[in-house]
Amino acid sequence: MALNNLNYLDRMMETIYDWLENMIASLNDGEYWHIPADDILIKIDKKKKELVMVMGDKESDTYQRLDSVISRVGYKLTTSESEKYFIP
């Protein structure tokens, strides 16, 4: 039974990684990704392979979960005090 659960968990994690890769691929360099669950705003930097949080709480569950898996898809998650988002 434990082996079946492990296979299930492995498949679920692969689904998460695939979804995350597709989400990042769907955004252009410099675009923003808003995650409403914790009101997080992330700017995509494809040149540096970095997701930069410009708004939100680094201690939030969403940030912590994203931080724990993002390296698997070749990106890093950072925060920026200087990067600001504004609506013109």
Buried (B, 14 or more C-beta within 10 A) or exposed (E): EEEEEEEEEEEEEEEBBEEBBEEBEEBEEEEEBEBEEBEBBBBBBBEEEBBBBBBBBEEBEBBEEBBEBBEEBEBEBBBEEEBEEEEE
